[in-house]
């Protein structure tokens, strides 16, 4: 496993800054129309952070980000984190009533929204006045839309992360000395049904999960991922974070309505990695003859976000070969990832959620918190530094341990554990044999696991 980083490297913005010092011209974040080097990314992050600090953003403050996948989305998140603030990341397509509830619950006073969504946010805020509102746009003439929302200060930010006007940030405060257990981001696990739950992820959670994924996928500075998954989704964020960590690069592609275009971009952009949920691969399978795409540098393909049909898994392994397919299981409450199925075990462990990622321990427990002997059915409990501390503004949700919920396990002998109930499937075999149909970003739920000693039953220690 990759060893813990020095203190100053434990925070995502510091990863980008250090790469900018050592390899300023290396590619960092790109889209079909924008290309940022690490020098660009660092400069724009620092510039925006200075203006956020001038407007009063301080350690512990929460700042809402409701944006499509653009370089500005990355810049805004890193800038808020540089100040010790917490980003509250939401799906901009949610209903205004849900977005308004999140604003009220989180207490955000600053926000980054797309110019396309001004009317929706006017309805969501319902007269609530923001201290500062950043409108992200490709057009400097978008200033005419700013009066639609109540805000003490309104600013424009270009989609490439540049400030739309020269601003004097004033005298800068000394940078905050960030602490690993400060909240870095709040991600919401629902929004289309029921009450949304804001999962708090700390800097320590992100660092631990990032190092684990980099380790088992052997990512390097030569890797370039094509990302269609949204950055408000923990899976999409983990792709960005892992590549920023290693000085790799990410190509943000919002054109998945045209799947062949995206597949061709894998080749033209020299991408080495691609990530998708089951629907991603089903759409590609139905729409694109992958064998007709010119040769690519693709080295790995990953899948999470639900159980993929065995026939689609088999197709993906063949269609993207010689790239290796990693089938993974995770939850927002685990920062992103809990287990992975090694491509080398794909055939003899078909349908499995795999083994714990480095630094995660899994055990099968009974309802009383006792580890079960081989062959007994119970709950799968996860422990590791990637396990998040709880839910924003919901101490009861955080502390409770009812069925079908990932909740804090406060037993003294298992400090920091959380109880994870895997989704429906067979109950035979060890966790490596568990067949699941989970939706981690929605259900955080159900099913059983059978205890059996081995690589999947918790013998890998954090």
N, C-alpha and C positions, 0 to 999 in steps of 0.2 A: 504494500500500500504506500502511496505517496506520503511522505512525512508531513506533519503540520508545518504550516508556513510561518516565517517570521511575523511578528505582530503587524507590521505595516502592510503585509501582503494579505491579510485576512479579510480585506474588504474589496468588493468588486471594482470600485473606482480606482483603487490603488493598483490593481492588476493592469488596467488600461494605462495609467500614468507611467508605470514602470516600463511597459512595453514601448510607450511613446519616447521615453528617454533613450532606450537601447536600440530600437528599430523603428524610427519615426515614420518611415515610408511603407512599412508593412501594411497590407490591407486589413481593415478591421470590420466595418459594416458597410454593406452595399445594397442597392436596390437596382431595378432596371434603369433608373435615371440618376442615381447618386452613388458616389464612391467616397468613403471616408477612410483615410489612413489612421493609424493610431495617433499620429500627431494631430490630425483634424479632430478626432474624437476627444482627445485630452483637452485641446484648446477650447472646444465648444462646451465641454462639460464644465471646465473651470470658469468660463465666462458666464454661463447660466447660473452656476452656483453662487458667484459673486452677487448677481442681481437678486437671487432668491434670498441671500443673506441680508442684503440691504432692505428687502421688503419684510424682514422679520422672521424668516424661517430659521429655526434653531433646533438643536438636538431634541429629539422626542416629538417634534411636530409631524403631523400627518399631512401629506399632499396627495391629492387625487390625480390619477392619470387614467384618462379614458380615450385612448388613441388607437388608430390602426397601426400595423407594423411599418414604422418609418424610422429612419435614423434619429429623428427628434424624440421618439419614444425611448430609445436607448439613452440618449443624452440627458433627457429629463430625469430618468430613473437614477442614473449615476450622479447627477448634480445634487439631487435631494439626499442621496446616501452620503455624499461627500460632507454634507453639513450635519450628518447624524440624524437626519430626518427619516421618516417612514413613508414609502410610497403605498398608496391605496389603489390597487390596479383593478379595473372593472371592465366588463364587456360593454362597449359603447352601444351595442345593439339591444341591450335590455330595455324593458319598458321604463318610461319616466318615473313611474311610481316606485319601482324597485331601486332605481338610481337615487331618487330622493331619499328613500329610507336609508341607503348606505351613507349618503352625505350626513344625514342627521345622526346616525349611529357612530360614525367615525369622527365626527366633529371637525372635518377638514375645513380650512379657511382659504386655501389656495388650490387651484386646479389647472390641469392642462387638458383641453378638449379640442376636438377637430372642428374646423370652420363649418364642416358639413352638418354638425350636430348642434348648432347654436340654438335652434328652435326647440329641439328635444330637451336641452339642458335648461332653457328658460322655463319649460313646463316642470322639469324635475325639481328645480330649485324653488319654484313657486314663491318668488319674491324674497327668498333667503339671500342676504347680501354676502358676497365673498370678499375677502380682503384683497386677493389678487387673482386675476384670471388670465391665463395664457391661452390664446387662440393659435392653434397650429395650422398653418396654411402654406400653400405653394404660391400664393398671390398676395403681394403687399397691399393691394386694394381692398383686401378683406376687412380693413378697419371699419368700413361702414356697418358691419354686422355687430360690432362690439357693444352697442347700446342696448341690445336685446336682453342682456343679463345684468343684474345689479352687481356691481363690483367697485370697490374703492379704487383699484388700479387695474387697468386692462393693458395687455401687451400682446404683440405678435411674435411668434416663433416660426421660422421657416421649417418645412418638413425635413430639411437636411441638418437641422439642429442649430442653424445660425440665428442670432438675434436679428429681428427685422429692422432695428434702428440702433444707433449708437447711444448707449446709456452710460451715465456715470454711476458706477456702483457705490461711490463714496468710500470712506475708509473701511477697510476690511477687518473684521474681527479675527483674532488668532484662530486657526483651525481647531475644531473640536477634536479631542483625543477620543476616538470612538472606542466603544467597548464591545467585545464579541457577542454579548448577550442582549444588546440593544435590538429592538425590532427594526428590521430592514424593509420588510414589505408585508402588506396584508393582501392575500388573495382570496377571492370569494368562491366557494365550492358550489353555489347554486345561485339562482336568480330567476330562472324561468318557471320554477315551481316552488311553492313554499317560501319560507323565510330564508334569505341568504345568510350564510355563515362565513365570517371573515377569519381566515386562518392566519395567525401571526407567525411569520418566519423571521428568525433572528439572523444576524451576520454569521454566527457560529453554525447555524443550520445550513446556510447556503454554502459556506466554506467546506463543511464536512461532506455534504452531498456532492458538491462539485468535484472534490478530490477523489471521491469514490468512483464516480462515473468516468473521470479521466483515467483512473487506474485500470478498471476492467475493460475499457474500450481502447486503451493505449493511444489516446489522442496526443497529437503533437502540433507544433507550429505550422506544419505543412497541411493540416486539415482545414477544409473549407466546407461548411454545411449550408445546404439550401433549406430555408425554413419557411414553410407556409403556415405552421401552427401559430396561433396568436400568443403574444407575449404576456397577456393576462392569465394564461393557462400555464400551470407549473411545468408541464412537459416542454412547451415552447421556451419558457424562460431557462430551463436547464440546458437546452441546446445552446442558447446564447451564452450563458454563464460559463459552461465548460470550454467553449472555444475562446472566449476572452481570456480565460485563465491561462491557456497554453500559448497565447499569442497566435491563435488561429484566426479564422475570419468566418463571417456569416453573411449569406446573401438572402435578404428578406424579399420574398416573392409573393405578391398579393394576387397573382393571376391564376389561381387554381381553378377558376371557372373554365380555363383553357388548359386542361391537364397535359396535352401534348407540348404546349409551349413551355410548361414547367419542366417536363422531362428533357426537352431539347436544351433548356438552360443548364441542366446538370452538366451537359457536355461542354457548352460554350463557355461557362464560367469555371470549368475545371473543378467542380465540386467533388469532394471525397466522401461526403455524408449526406444522408437524407432521412428525415424523421416523419412518421405519420401515425395516425390512429387507424383502426380497421377500415373506416369509411374511405380514408385516403387511398388505401390500396385497392379497395373494391372499385372505386371510380377509375383508377389507373388501369386496372385489369380489364374493365369493360370498354375503356375509351382509347387505349394506346397500345400499339404493338411495340413494346419496349425494345425488342430485338432490332427494330428498324432505326433506332436512335444511333447516331454515330458514336464511336467509342468514347467512353468516359473514364475519368480517374476514380470513379466511385469505389470506395474501400469498405464502407459499412452502410447498413440500412437498419433503422430501429423502428420498433412498433410498441406502443403502449396505449393507454386510454380505453381499454376494453378487450375482451377476448375476441381474437380474429378466427374466422372459420378455418379449420384445418386445410381445406382445399386452397384457400387464399394464401395461407402461410406457405404451402408447398409451391404454389405459383410464384410467390415473391422470391423464394429462395432460388428458383430456377431463372426467373426473368431478370433478376439483378445480379446473378452470378457473373464474375467471381466475388462480388461484394458479399460480405458476411451479414446475415440478418440476425439481430439481437431482439428477441421477444422479451418484454420487460413488464414488471408489475410495480405500480407505485400509487401514491396518494398525495394530495396537497398537504395533508398533515404530516407526511414524511418528507416534506420539502419537494420531492419529486419521485424518488426511486427507493424501493425496498428490495427488489429481487431482479435477477436477470437470468435468462436461459442461454447458456453458452452455445454458439452456433455448432460447436463440435458435439453437443448432446442433443441436437435437434431431432434426430430420428428416434433414438431410444427413449427420449423423454418428451415425446410429442404431447402438447396440451398442458405442459407444466408451466408454473410461474417461475421455475428455476431455483437458484440459490441466493442467499443474502448477498447484497453488495458489500464490498469491503467496509468494515466498521459497523455493520448492523448485525445484531444477534436476534434470532428467532427461536421461540420456544412454544410448545403446545401446552396450554394450561387448562385446569378445570375452573369452574365458576368461583371457587374459593381462592384462586391464585396459586395452586400447587402444580408443579410440573408433572405431567402425566407420563406413565411408562409407555413403552413401545406398544403400538396397536390401539391405543385409546384415542377416542375422538374428543376434541375440545376446541378452545379458542387459540388462535395464533397470536402470540404477543411479540411485539417488536421493540427493540431497545437500540439506541444509537444517538449520536450527536445531531443527526439529521431530523430527529423526531421533534416536532414543533411544540411550543409551550402551551398553546391553547387557542381560544377563539376571542376575537375582539369584542369587548363589552358584554361578554356572556359567561360569567363565572360559573353558572350552573351547568351550561353546556360543556365547559372546560373540565369541571370536576366530576361530572356524572359518568357512570359506567354501565348504562343499560345496553341491552342487545342492539345490534345494528348501528353501533356508533363507535368511532375511534375516540377514546376519552382517556384522560390522565389516570394512570394506575398509581395510586399513592402508597402502595405497600412498602414498608421500609426496606424489605430485602430486595426489592426491585426498583430502586430510585429512578425516577425519570422515565419509567416504562409507559407505553401506551398499549391499550388493548386493540388489536386489529382483527375484525371478523371478516374473513375472506368471503367473496360472493359465492353464489350458488354453484354447485358442481358435485363431483364425486367426493366421497369421504374415505377413499381407499388410498393407501400408500403414504409416503412421507410428503412434506410440503413441496418437494420437487415434482411430485406426481399430481398436485392439485390442479384440477381443470376448473377454470373460473370464467364467469361471464360478467365481470365487474365493470362498473363505470366509476373510476376513482374520483372524478371531478364532481360527481353528483351523489352517488349512493353512500360512499364510505361504509360499505355494508357487507353483510351477511354470510352465512354458510358455516362450514365446519372444517377442521383440519385434523388429521390423524398423526399421533406422535410416532416417530420412528427415528432412531439415531442415524445420523449421516449428515451430509453437507447441507441439507435443507432444513435441519431441525435445530439449528441454533448453535452449532459447535464452532462458528466463526465469531470470535470475540471482537468487541470494539476496543 
